[in-house]
């Protein structure tokens, strides 16, 4: 089951935010994340806040979900008041958003457009499984204003997909990509490396299959085994081997070499794009500390240094939004030092680098340059070397020491 929510301060039932959080909002980017918590099956490695029909029983309704989420959109606009501004990015994640009819996703996007506005050049993305779309549904999404789709490919190798309990046929991926492109949608593919039993050759096969689809963006994530998942239990019982840090480092280098040779550039530790115009602007806003409102059960939000997270279960979420109350479970007000730590943690992962003087970490950065974990970047910045990317968490610890 999904991991538990952290505790924090109580959120007022009207969702009101401290006045400083709304000050100067017009000068900060704003995005909207919409969480769709439904999956046809639960993959053994996943601890996201998602539910199958069996897990929900009679307590959650996929059919009513779009209207429920739209209620929170309207609630959010009321809370922000004069700080409402058009969304420059909208991202539908899950779960599998495309388990819902395309018309439901269009309804949710329409609520965002009506309550916040959407900029003319907005990036509007939905995640999707390759087996959850059709040419018709993708055309409907494009007509509704979606610009981008991110397919959960994960691997092109059947035995790797089987360990991950992914249900799609690898042959479906190029079809889904072609349908999306014909509908006028830009395409990203997500890969996972480090699955137990995956060889280096398996990974190369997956990369070749992904590149054959000619996407403009690829995300590649090392498998993380979360406590409480089915996969963690299998490893604990010795049924499958645990991931090896050395193996995952080798595979990261394979990913980076292969994508670089194909004309991609890394812009964040786990993300590559054919050019800056194809980078995921919504995720960049997270890493750069922008404002966003997260809609849906378990969704997180951040506005002006205030972070909050919604109740997790769809039934509890629907009950609160139906009563006109904030669906937030708790929140935290980030102190200046907390914001600095978070900024270091996130911005240091970007290829654009960071200014060590801005954070007051010039001494630490100078030593990391000597150690080959950082390298000079334009504008007096420094950025991770590839070795630094492999040791990104250690780099952050040293910067904050």
C-alpha positions as CSV (number, residue, x, y, z in Angstrom):
1,X,0.0,0.0,0.0
2,X,1.1,3.6,-0.4
3,X,3.4,5.1,2.2
4,X,2.0,7.1,5.1
5,X,1.7,10.9,5.0
6,X,4.0,13.0,7.2
7,X,2.6,15.0,10.1
8,X,2.6,18.8,10.2
9,X,0.6,21.8,11.2
10,X,-3.1,21.7,11.1
11,X,-4.6,23.3,8.0
12,X,-7.6,25.7,8.4
13,X,-10.8,24.2,7.0
14,X,-11.0,27.1,4.6
15,X,-7.5,26.4,3.4
16,X,-6.4,30.0,3.9
17,X,-2.6,30.7,3.5
18,X,-0.5,33.1,5.5
19,X,-0.3,36.5,3.9
20,X,3.5,36.3,3.2
21,X,2.9,33.2,1.1
22,X,0.8,35.2,-1.3
23,X,3.0,38.3,-1.5
24,X,4.7,38.9,-4.8
25,X,2.9,35.8,-6.2
26,X,2.7,37.5,-9.6
27,X,6.5,37.2,-10.0
28,X,6.6,33.5,-9.4
29,X,5.8,30.7,-11.9
30,X,2.6,28.8,-11.3
31,X,1.7,25.2,-12.3
32,X,-1.1,22.8,-11.5
33,X,-0.7,19.1,-10.8
34,X,-3.7,16.8,-11.0
35,X,-3.4,13.4,-9.4
36,X,-5.5,10.6,-10.8
37,X,-5.2,7.8,-8.2
38,X,-6.4,4.8,-10.3
39,X,-4.6,1.9,-11.8
40,X,-5.8,-1.3,-13.4
41,X,-3.3,-3.3,-11.4
42,X,-0.8,-2.4,-8.7
43,X,2.8,-2.9,-9.9
44,X,5.0,-4.7,-7.3
45,X,7.5,-1.9,-7.1
46,X,5.1,1.0,-6.7
47,X,4.3,2.9,-3.5
48,X,2.5,5.8,-5.1
49,X,-0.9,6.8,-3.8
50,X,-2.9,4.7,-6.3
51,X,-5.7,2.3,-6.0
52,X,-7.2,-0.5,-8.0
53,X,-11.0,-1.1,-8.2
54,X,-10.6,-4.0,-5.8
55,X,-8.7,-1.9,-3.2
56,X,-11.3,0.8,-3.4
57,X,-14.3,-1.5,-3.2
58,X,-17.3,0.7,-2.9
59,X,-15.5,3.6,-1.3
60,X,-14.2,5.4,-4.4
61,X,-15.8,6.3,-7.7
62,X,-13.7,6.7,-10.9
63,X,-16.9,7.9,-12.6
64,X,-17.3,10.8,-10.2
65,X,-13.6,11.7,-9.9
66,X,-13.3,14.4,-12.5
67,X,-16.1,16.4,-10.9
68,X,-14.6,15.9,-7.5
69,X,-11.2,17.1,-8.6
70,X,-12.8,20.1,-10.4
71,X,-14.3,21.1,-7.0
72,X,-10.8,21.4,-5.5
73,X,-9.7,23.5,-8.5
74,X,-12.5,25.9,-7.7
75,X,-11.6,25.8,-4.0
76,X,-8.0,26.6,-4.8
77,X,-8.9,29.6,-6.9
78,X,-10.9,30.9,-3.9
79,X,-8.0,30.4,-1.5
80,X,-5.5,32.2,-3.8
81,X,-7.9,35.1,-4.5
82,X,-5.9,38.0,-5.9
83,X,-2.8,35.7,-6.2
84,X,-4.5,33.6,-8.9
85,X,-2.5,33.6,-12.1
86,X,-2.6,31.6,-15.3
87,X,-0.9,28.2,-15.2
88,X,2.1,28.0,-17.4
89,X,2.2,24.2,-16.9
90,X,-0.4,21.5,-16.1
91,X,0.6,17.9,-15.3
92,X,-1.8,14.9,-14.9
93,X,0.0,12.2,-13.0
94,X,-1.0,9.0,-11.2
95,X,-1.8,6.3,-11.2
96,X,-2.8,6.1,-14.8
97,X,-4.7,9.3,-15.7
98,X,-5.7,7.8,-19.1
99,X,-7.7,5.1,-17.3
100,X,-10.3,7.8,-17.1
101,X,-12.2,8.7,-20.3
102,X,-10.5,11.5,-22.3
103,X,-13.6,13.6,-21.7
104,X,-13.0,13.4,-17.9
105,X,-9.4,14.7,-18.3
106,X,-10.8,17.4,-20.6
107,X,-13.3,18.4,-17.9
108,X,-10.5,18.7,-15.3
109,X,-8.4,20.7,-17.6
110,X,-11.3,22.9,-18.4
111,X,-11.8,23.7,-14.7
112,X,-8.2,24.8,-14.5
113,X,-8.7,27.0,-17.6
114,X,-11.8,28.5,-16.2
115,X,-10.6,29.2,-12.7
116,X,-6.9,30.0,-13.2
117,X,-6.5,30.6,-16.9
118,X,-3.8,28.8,-18.9
119,X,-1.0,30.7,-20.7
120,X,-1.0,30.6,-24.5
121,X,2.2,28.6,-24.6
122,X,1.4,26.4,-21.7
123,X,2.8,22.8,-21.4
124,X,0.0,20.4,-20.6
125,X,1.1,16.8,-20.0
126,X,-0.5,13.6,-19.1
127,X,1.1,10.4,-18.0
128,X,-0.2,7.3,-19.7
129,X,0.4,3.6,-20.0
130,X,0.9,2.4,-23.6
131,X,-2.1,0.1,-23.3
132,X,-4.4,2.8,-21.9
133,X,-4.7,5.0,-25.0
134,X,-6.2,4.8,-28.5
135,X,-5.8,7.0,-31.5
136,X,-9.2,8.5,-30.7
137,X,-8.5,9.2,-27.0
138,X,-5.2,10.9,-27.9
139,X,-6.9,13.0,-30.5
140,X,-9.5,14.0,-27.9
141,X,-6.8,15.0,-25.5
142,X,-5.1,17.2,-28.1
143,X,-8.4,18.9,-28.9
144,X,-8.9,19.6,-25.2
145,X,-5.6,21.4,-25.0
146,X,-3.1,18.8,-24.0
147,X,0.4,19.2,-25.7
148,X,2.4,16.4,-24.3
149,X,2.1,12.7,-23.2
150,X,4.6,10.8,-21.1
151,X,4.4,7.0,-21.6
152,X,5.5,4.6,-18.9
153,X,7.6,2.3,-21.1
154,X,9.9,1.2,-18.3
155,X,11.5,-1.6,-20.4
156,X,11.3,-3.3,-23.8
157,X,12.3,-6.7,-22.4
158,X,9.4,-9.0,-21.3
159,X,11.1,-10.7,-18.4
160,X,12.1,-7.3,-16.9
161,X,8.5,-6.0,-17.3
162,X,7.3,-9.2,-15.6
163,X,9.4,-8.5,-12.5
164,X,8.0,-5.0,-12.4
165,X,4.5,-6.5,-13.0
166,X,3.9,-4.1,-15.9
167,X,1.1,-5.5,-18.1
168,X,1.6,-3.8,-21.4
169,X,3.1,-5.6,-24.5
170,X,6.4,-3.9,-25.5
171,X,5.1,-3.9,-29.1
172,X,2.4,-1.5,-28.0
173,X,4.8,1.3,-27.2
174,X,5.8,2.3,-30.8
175,X,2.1,2.2,-31.8
176,X,1.1,4.5,-28.9
177,X,3.9,6.9,-29.7
178,X,2.9,7.0,-33.4
179,X,-0.8,7.7,-32.4
180,X,0.3,10.5,-30.1
181,X,2.4,12.1,-32.7
182,X,-0.3,11.8,-35.3
183,X,-2.6,13.6,-32.8
184,X,-0.1,16.4,-32.5
185,X,1.2,15.6,-29.1
186,X,4.9,15.7,-28.1
187,X,6.2,12.5,-26.6
188,X,8.3,11.5,-23.6
189,X,9.2,7.9,-22.6
190,X,10.0,6.8,-19.0
191,X,12.5,4.0,-18.4
192,X,13.5,2.1,-15.2
193,X,16.9,0.5,-14.9
194,X,18.3,-1.8,-12.2
195,X,15.4,-4.2,-12.1
196,X,16.5,-7.6,-10.6
197,X,17.5,-9.9,-13.5
198,X,18.1,-7.0,-16.0
199,X,21.4,-7.4,-17.8
200,X,23.3,-4.6,-19.5
201,X,22.3,-6.0,-22.8
202,X,18.6,-5.9,-21.7
203,X,19.0,-2.2,-20.9
204,X,20.7,-1.5,-24.2
205,X,17.8,-3.3,-25.9
206,X,15.3,-1.0,-24.1
207,X,17.2,2.1,-25.0
208,X,17.4,1.1,-28.6
209,X,13.7,0.4,-28.7
210,X,13.0,3.8,-27.0
211,X,15.2,5.7,-29.5
212,X,13.6,3.9,-32.4
213,X,10.3,5.7,-31.4
214,X,12.1,9.0,-31.8
215,X,10.8,10.7,-28.7
216,X,12.0,14.2,-27.8
217,X,12.4,13.4,-24.1
218,X,13.5,10.4,-22.0
219,X,13.4,9.9,-18.3
220,X,15.4,7.1,-16.8
221,X,15.2,6.3,-13.1
222,X,17.1,3.7,-11.0
223,X,14.7,1.3,-9.4
224,X,14.1,2.3,-5.8
225,X,12.7,-0.5,-3.6
226,X,10.3,1.1,-1.2
227,X,9.4,-0.5,2.1
228,X,5.9,-2.0,2.2
229,X,5.8,-2.9,-1.6
230,X,5.4,-6.4,-2.9
231,X,8.9,-6.2,-4.4
232,X,10.4,-5.3,-1.1
233,X,8.8,-8.4,0.4
234,X,10.1,-10.6,-2.3
235,X,13.6,-9.3,-1.7
236,X,13.3,-9.7,2.1
237,X,12.3,-13.4,1.5
238,X,15.2,-13.9,-0.9
239,X,13.0,-14.5,-3.9
240,X,14.7,-11.9,-6.0
241,X,18.1,-10.2,-5.5
242,X,18.4,-6.7,-4.2
243,X,19.6,-3.9,-6.6
244,X,23.4,-3.3,-6.6
245,X,24.7,0.3,-6.3
246,X,27.6,-0.6,-8.6
247,X,25.3,-2.2,-11.2
248,X,23.0,0.8,-11.2
249,X,25.9,3.2,-11.6
250,X,27.2,1.2,-14.6
251,X,23.7,1.3,-16.1
252,X,23.4,5.0,-15.5
253,X,26.5,5.4,-17.6
254,X,25.1,3.2,-20.3
255,X,21.9,5.4,-20.4
256,X,23.9,8.6,-20.5
257,X,26.3,7.4,-23.2
258,X,23.5,6.0,-25.4
259,X,21.2,9.0,-25.1
260,X,24.1,11.5,-25.6
261,X,25.2,9.6,-28.8
262,X,21.6,9.9,-30.1
263,X,21.6,13.7,-29.7
264,X,20.0,14.0,-26.2
265,X,21.5,16.2,-23.4
266,X,20.9,15.7,-19.7
267,X,19.2,18.7,-18.0
268,X,18.4,17.0,-14.7
269,X,20.1,13.9,-13.2
270,X,17.4,11.5,-14.5
271,X,16.1,13.4,-17.5
272,X,17.4,14.0,-21.1
273,X,15.9,16.0,-23.9
274,X,16.8,16.6,-27.6
275,X,16.9,20.4,-26.8
276,X,16.0,22.9,-24.1
277,X,12.6,23.4,-25.7
278,X,11.7,19.7,-25.0
279,X,12.6,19.7,-21.3
280,X,9.7,19.1,-19.0
281,X,8.9,22.7,-17.9
282,X,6.5,21.5,-15.1
283,X,9.2,19.4,-13.4
284,X,11.7,22.2,-13.9
285,X,9.4,24.5,-11.9
286,X,9.5,22.0,-9.0
287,X,13.3,21.9,-9.1
288,X,13.5,25.7,-9.3
289,X,11.2,26.3,-6.4
290,X,8.1,27.6,-8.2
291,X,4.5,27.6,-6.9
292,X,2.1,24.8,-7.8
293,X,-1.2,23.6,-6.5
294,X,-1.6,19.8,-6.3
295,X,-5.2,18.6,-7.0
296,X,-6.3,15.2,-5.8
297,X,-5.9,12.7,-2.9
298,X,-2.3,12.7,-1.5
299,X,-1.3,15.5,-3.8
300,X,1.3,18.0,-2.5
301,X,1.3,21.7,-3.1
302,X,3.8,24.6,-2.6
303,X,3.0,28.3,-2.6
304,X,5.4,31.0,-1.3
305,X,7.2,28.7,1.2
306,X,4.1,26.9,2.5
307,X,3.9,23.2,1.6
308,X,0.9,21.1,2.2
309,X,-0.4,17.6,1.3
310,X,-3.9,16.3,0.9
311,X,-5.6,13.4,2.6
312,X,-4.8,10.1,0.8
313,X,-7.9,8.1,0.3
314,X,-10.2,9.1,-2.5
315,X,-13.3,8.7,-0.3
316,X,-11.9,11.0,2.4
317,X,-10.8,13.4,-0.3
318,X,-14.3,13.4,-1.9
319,X,-15.9,14.0,1.5
320,X,-13.9,17.1,2.2
321,X,-14.2,18.7,-1.2
322,X,-17.9,17.9,-1.2
323,X,-18.3,19.7,2.1
324,X,-16.4,22.8,0.7
325,X,-13.5,22.2,3.1
326,X,-9.8,22.0,2.4
327,X,-8.8,18.4,1.6
328,X,-5.3,19.1,3.1
329,X,-4.1,16.7,5.8
330,X,-1.3,18.9,7.1
331,X,1.2,21.6,6.1
332,X,4.6,23.1,7.0
333,X,5.9,26.6,6.8
334,X,9.4,26.4,5.5
335,X,11.9,28.4,7.6
336,X,14.6,30.3,5.7
337,X,17.2,27.6,6.5
338,X,14.8,24.9,5.4
339,X,14.2,26.7,2.1
340,X,17.9,27.0,1.5
341,X,18.5,23.3,2.2
342,X,15.7,22.4,-0.2
343,X,17.0,24.8,-2.8
344,X,20.4,23.2,-2.7
345,X,18.9,19.7,-2.9
346,X,16.8,20.5,-5.9
347,X,18.8,23.0,-8.0
348,X,22.1,21.1,-7.7
349,X,20.5,18.3,-9.8
350,X,20.1,20.6,-12.8
351,X,22.6,20.8,-15.7
352,X,22.2,24.6,-15.6
353,X,24.1,24.5,-12.3
354,X,24.0,27.0,-9.5
355,X,25.9,30.0,-8.1
356,X,27.7,28.8,-5.0
357,X,28.1,32.4,-3.7
358,X,24.3,32.7,-3.7
359,X,24.0,29.8,-1.2
360,X,27.2,30.8,0.7
361,X,28.9,27.5,-0.2
362,X,31.9,28.7,-2.2
363,X,34.4,26.8,0.0
364,X,32.5,23.5,-0.3
365,X,32.0,24.0,-4.0
366,X,35.7,24.8,-4.5
367,X,36.7,21.5,-2.9
368,X,34.1,19.6,-5.0
369,X,35.6,21.1,-8.1
370,X,39.0,19.8,-7.1
371,X,37.5,16.4,-6.4
372,X,35.9,16.3,-9.9
373,X,32.3,16.2,-8.7
374,X,31.5,19.7,-9.9
375,X,32.7,21.6,-13.0
376,X,32.5,25.2,-14.1
377,X,29.2,26.3,-15.8
378,X,28.3,29.5,-17.7
379,X,27.7,32.7,-15.6
380,X,30.0,31.8,-12.7
381,X,27.9,28.7,-11.9
382,X,29.0,25.2,-11.2
383,X,27.3,22.0,-12.2
384,X,27.6,18.3,-11.5
385,X,30.1,16.3,-13.6
386,X,28.9,12.8,-14.6
387,X,30.7,11.4,-11.6
388,X,29.0,14.0,-9.5
389,X,25.6,12.9,-10.9
390,X,26.4,9.4,-9.7
391,X,27.1,10.7,-6.3
392,X,24.5,13.5,-6.2
393,X,23.3,12.8,-2.7
394,X,26.8,12.9,-1.3
395,X,27.5,16.2,-3.2
396,X,24.5,17.8,-1.5
397,X,25.6,16.6,1.9
398,X,29.0,18.1,1.4
399,X,27.5,21.4,0.1
400,X,25.4,21.6,3.2
401,X,28.2,20.6,5.6
